Amino acid sequence: MRIDIDAFNVLQVLVEEGSFAKASERLHKAQSAVSYQVKKLEQHLGVTLFNRDHYRAELTPEGKVILAEGQRLLQHLANIEHLASRFSQGWEPKLELVIDGALPMEPIMTALKRMSEHNIPTKVQLNMEFLGGVQHRFERDQADLMLVKDYRTGPSYHPKPLPTITSVLVASSQHPLSLLKEISLPELQQHVELTIEDSSPGKRDRDEMQFGGDKVFYLSGFIMKKNALLKGLGFGWMPDFLIAEELRQGQLIEVDFIGGNRFSFTPQLVSTLERPLGRAGQLFTELILEEFAQYQLQHQSGLSGAGLG
């Protein structure tokens, strides 16, 4: 015999009203029906829930524990009904995002914060990868969206461009490269190059922006790379938004490489037609485009004010 879930609601009303008569009136049921429902639950559980020796309907110690658990169960059921209602309105149960670590986190976090204010039922999972690892994770996990620096396109992919990001070739002001001008490729290759490791299982032979020297240190993220640069361990490319303050203060300097010390790329927000976005995915897309546009304006204003634009 299954437990009558509604019996827990009857228990709650009984406790609040203090008598079977008042409880039956509030529940719009015959008193005999209320008594039978409680008795049936007691028989099923093998526990006496109410002390019937008192004038008021009082729970036994065991009854108090059972009612507390029943209230939790009723709340869970109410949550399920609420979620089902929201899902029926087009909200997907889960939204999975894969993000390239070369992109700024501030607009992404702001978009997620704004999204949370909508009180939607969708669970959001955020994963960070690097280089080819972004698309690999996107395809392997069948994620919903990827914010990616570069990717292999296909007929089912639906990209939306994000504002352009600039990377700068830098080294510590204490590094030997800081003293050189018009540095040639062979001169650059004599020093340790710091780069980010591709997080995909089938790593590329070499990132197209690497310089081809024998002295290469692979790091697992840009925070680690930034610290290594500041320590004077080597030189390398860094997104300008991560090192604006260090450039202003002179802790890092732009390497005077004859082949150029800046390059720009246009990241993409990519979904796939094979997995159409639900309402949460569409909302996040709208918010992330707004936040990246706002971030670009603020960043450009900051760089211009510092003389770095």
N, C-alpha and C positions, 0 to 999 in steps of 0.2 A: 504494500500500500504506500502510495506517495504522500508526502506531507502536503497538507492544505495550506498553501502560502498565505491565503487570506486570513487564516486563523491567527497569524501573528499581528495582523492589524486589529483583529477582535481583542486580542490580549492587551494591546496598547490602549484601546478605547475603554476597556474594563478598568484598567489601572487609573486612567484619567477621570472616569465617571464615578468609580468607587462601588458600583453595584451592577448586577446583571440587568435589573429593571431599567436603569438609566442608560446603560450601554445599548440595550436592545432598542430603546427609543431613538437614540442617536443614530444607530445603524439601520433603522427602519426594518428591523427583523423581530420576529416573535422571540420572547425571552427563552422559550424552550429550544429554539433554533440556535441561539447564542450558547446556551448551556451545552447543547449536544456537540456543537463545533469545538468547544473547549475540551469536553470530555473525550472526544474522538482523538484530539491532538495528544492529550495525556496518555491515552491508551497506546497510541502509535509510538510515542517516545518512551513509554514506561516510566514516566516521571509525573509526580503531582505538582502542578503548576500553581494552583491557588489554595490558600488556607481557608477552608469553608467554615471554620469554627468561629470566625470573626464576623461582625456585622458588615464591615466594608470588605469588598473584594480585594484581598491582599495577596501578592505573589509570595510563594515560598522562596527561600534562597536559591533553590535550583531554578525556579520559575524566572527569577530576575536575570540569571545568566542566559537562559534560553531566550527570553524576550530581547535581551541586548543583541544576541546573535541574529534573532529574527529581524530586528530593526535594521541591522547591517544588510541582511539579505534583501529586505524590501527596498533599501536605498540602492543596492546594486541593480535590482530589477528596474527601478525608476531610471537609473543611469542608462541601462540598456535600451529602454524605451525612448529615452531622449536621443541617444546616439542613432538609433534606427530611424527616428524622425528626421534628424539632420542628414543622415546618409541618403535617405529617400529624396532629399532636396538637392542632391548632386554632390555632397561633400564626400570625398574619398576617405577610406579608413586610414591611409598612410601616404605620405609624400616623402620620397627619398631624393636627396640632392647630393651631387658630387661636385666638389669645388676644387679648382686648381689653386695651390698654395701661393701662386704668384699674384693672385688678385687681392685687392684690399678687402679686409674683413668688415670694416666699419659700415659700409652701405649694406652688406649682407646681413649683419646683425641687426641693423636698424629696421630693415625690411621684415625680418623675422619677428622683431618686437612689435611692429605695427600689426603684423599678421595675428599675433597672439591676442591682441586687443579686440579682435573680432569674435573671440570665444568660440572658435570653430572646433569640431570634434576630431579633426584630422591630426594624427601623430606625425611629427616631422623628424626625419633622420638626416643628419648632415655629416657627410664624409669628406675628408680632405685627401687629395692625391697630388702627384706632380707629373708634369709632362704627359707621356703616353699612358700613365696610370689612371688618369682621369677617364679617358674613354674606355679603357679596359674595365674599370669598376662600373661605369655606367652600363656597359653592355652585359657584363657578367651578372650584376645584381638586378638587371632590368629596372634601373632607377628611372625616375620621372624627368629629371632635369639635370643638365651639367653646365657649370660655368667654367669655360675652358679657354686656354690660351690658344691652342691649336688642336685640330682633330681631322681624322679622315672622314670626309663627307660621304653621303649616300642619298639615294632617292627618298628615303623615309625620314631623313633628318630635317628639322624645322628650326633654323637658327635665327636669333635676333641679336644684332650687334650691340655691344656695350661701348661706353666711351673708351677712347684710345689710352693706352698706358705706355709710358716711356721707361726704358731701362737704361741705366748709366753704368759705364765701366769705371770702377773705382778701386782705390787702394787706400791704406792708412797714410796719414800725413808723415808717419815715421818710416814708411816703406821706401826702399831704394827707388821705386818707379816714380815716386812723387818728385824726385829731383831731375828727372829726365824729360826732354822735350822731343817731339816728333819721333816717337818710339816705333821702331820697325817690328814686324812680326817675329823675326828671329830673336830680337832683343826681349820681346814680351815672353817668348817661349822659354827663356832661361829662368823664369820665375814660376812659383807655384800658382796654378790657377785653381780657384775655388768655384765649384759648381754644385748644382742640386742633382741628386740622384733620381733617375727616372724610376717611379714606383710601380711600373708595370712589370709583370713576370718576364715578358719578352722585350728586354730593354733595347733601345736603339743603340747602334754601334757608338754613335757620338751625337750629342746635341748639335744642331747646325750652327749655334752661336759659340761653340767652343773653339779654341784657338789651335788645337792639334799638338800641343806640347806634351812632353813625357811626364811633367810634374803636375799631376792633377789630384786634388783632394775632393772626393764626393761627400757631400753633406746631406742630411735628411730634411732640411727645412731652411727657410730664409732667416729665421731668428738665429739659428746656429751659424749660418753663413755670415750674417751681420757681425756677430761676436768675433768670428774668426778674422774678418776683415779689420775690425777695430784693434785686434791683437797684432796686426801686421803679419799674419800668417801667409797671405797671398793677395791676389787681385781677383776681381770677378764682376759679373753683371749683377746689378740690384735694381728692383723697381724703385723709381724715384720717390714714391710716397712713403717708402720705408726708411729712407735715409736723408730726407729733406733737412732735418735738424742737424744731423752730423755734417752735412755739407755746409750748412750755414756757419757752424761753429769751427769748421776747418779740421774736424777729426778725420774726415774722409775727403779725398780729392779725386777729381776726374782724371783718369789716366790719359795722357796726351798721345794716344795711339793714332798713327797716320791713317789707319783704315776707318777711323771714326770711333767715338766713345759714347754714342747714343743710338738706340734703335727703338722704334715704336711698334706696338702690335695692337690689334683690335680684338679683344676677347669676345666670345659669343655665349649667349644663353641658349642652350640647345635642348629641344624636346624631340620626340620621335612620333611620327604618325601611327606607329604600331601600338603605342600606348598613349592614347589621347588623354590630355590633362583634364582632371575634374575641376571643381570650383576652387579648391585650395591651390592647385597648380596654376590656375589662371590668375588667382588673386596674387600669388607670390610673384608671378611673371610681371604683373602690373606694378607691384610695389618695388621690385628689384630694379626695374627700368627707371622708375622715378628716383630711387635713392642713388643709383649710380650717376644719373644726370646731375642731381644736386651735389653729390660728392665731387664730381668733376669741376663744377663751378667754384666750390669752396677751395679745392686743391689748386686750381689755376690762379685763383685770387691770392692764395698763400705764397705760391711760387713767385708770382709777379711782384708781390710786396717785398720778397726777400732777394729779388734780383736774379732768380733762378729760372724764370719762365722763358 
